[in-house]
Amino acid sequence: LAFAWGLSELGRVGWAVGFVYVTAAAMRLARFNIQTTGQSDKRYFIGMPSPAAAGVIASTIFAWPYPLIGYPQSIAAIAIVLVPAALMVSTVRFRSFKTINLGWTPSYMAIPLVAGLIVLIATKPNITLVLLAYGYLLSAFIELVVLKVRHRNEPHPPQNAANVIEHKPRGGA
């Protein structure tokens, strides 16, 4: 799909970009199969999940269905394909949403939110799907920045000689 949409202008380079994406997806799926048995934190995926990476490309093409013509537009197609490919094999943590807790008590609040999302997808699918796909892509980086800022703002105990407790062996000199 991406090749026909914007990579075909690049010839063999376009084929190579498509091959890199497919290879990254295969590596991502292999890593997922290996990690699921011993994964300790089920809240996160290590690397972008392959359906989400495919969603970035597919939603972009759905939002802009016109073929990309010319070298500058083909460079944009390369970025749209290679960024999700690189994120699939990266160690960036992406939220799983299986155990997400928004701080709400169990209520019916999720029903209007899901209904609103369905209405948005039904009325403006090209915009909504692009926002969802790129929002998920960016969410990993936003969460990474938030965690770094929180870690930086946590109070750390001062590291001077008066606060360091020395360990002395028992029962002897």
N, C-alpha and C positions, 0 to 999 in steps of 0.2 A: 504494500500500500504506500509506504513512504517512498519507495523507489519510483513508482509510477507518478507520485505526486510532485516530488522535487529533487530526487537524487539522480534521475535518469539523464539529466543534462550533463552530469559529471562523468558519464561512462563508467570506466573501470573503478574510478574512485568511489562513485555511487554504489557500485556492487560491493566494494570493500567495506564501506560504511554499513551497509545492510548486513554483511557477514559479521562485522564486529558486534552489531546489536544482537544477532542471533546467538553468537558465541557467548556473549555476556548473559543472555537469558538462560542458556544451557548451564553455565557455571553457577548462576544464581539458584536455579532449581536444584542442582546437585548439592550446593551448600545448604540449602533449606532442608533437603532430605537428610543430610548428615547431622545438622544442628537440632532438629526437632526432638531427637531422643534425649539429648543431654542439655538442652537449653534451660537455663535457670530462670530467666526473666521473661515470662510469656507476654509481657506488656509491649515488647518491642521486637521488630524484625531487624536483623543485621543486614543492611543493604536494602535498597528499595525493592519491594515485592514486584515480581515480573508482571502481574496484572495491572498494577498501578503504573509501571513504566510504559506498558502498552497503551494504557489509558491516556497518558500524556500525549503520545504520538497520535493516537486515533482521535482524541478530542480536538487537537490542533488542526488536523486535516478536516474534521467535521465542521469546525468553525471557519476555516478558510479552504473551501473545497476546490478553488481554482488552481490549476497547475502552476507551479513555480517555474518561471522562465528567466534564464540569465544567471550569470555567475553569482552576483550578490544574494539573490534569493536562494540559490542552491547552497550557499554557505549557511544561510539560516536553517535550511533543511538538515544540514550536517549537524548543527548544534541541537536541533530538536530531536535527532535520533541518538547522538552520542552522549548527551548529558544524562538521559535516563539509563543508557547502557552503562556508563561509568558509575552511576549511583547504585545500580543493581549489584555490582561486584565490589562496591566500597564497604567500609565498616561503619558507615553512618547509620545511626539507629532511627528507624521509622516506627511510629506508633502502630500497634497492632489493632487497637480498638476492641479487642476481645474483653479486656478487663478495665475499660475506661470508666472512670468515676468522675462525673462532673460536679460532685458534691450535692446532688439532688437526692432527696429521699425518694424511695419508690413511689412514683405517682404517674399520672397520665400526661405529664408534661411532654414526654417524648412523642406522643401521638400527633399533636399539632405541628411539632417540628418536622417530623417525617412527612406529614401531609403537605406542609409548606414546601419542602424540598421536592416532592413529587409534582406539585403544581408548577414550580419553577422549571423543572426538567421538561414538563409537558408544554409549557408556554414558550420558553426560551432555551431550548436544549443546547444550542451551540454555545451560548454564553455560560450557562450553568455548568455544563460538563467541563469546559475549559477552566472555569474558576475552581471547580472541585479537584480536577487533576493537578493543576499547578499549585493550588492551595495545599494539597497533600505533599507535593514535592517540596514546597517551601517550609512546611510544618516541621520537618526534621531539623532544618537549620534554625528556625525560630526557637524551637525547644532547646537546641544546643546553646544558643546565645543566652536564653533565659537561665539555663542551668549554670552557665559560666558567670553570669552577673550575680546570681544568688550565691554561688560559691565564693565569689570575691567579696560580697557584702556580709558574709557570715563572720561573727566576731571570732578571732583567733586568740588563744591565750598568748600573752607576751612571752618571748623566749629570752629571758635574762637569767642570770645565775641565781637570783633569789627565788625564782619560781621553779627551778629544776629540782626534782626530788631525787636524791641519790639513793641507789640501792646498796645496802650494806649486807654482807653475808651474816647469817645468824650463827650464834654460838662460838664465836672465836674472835680472833684478832681483827 
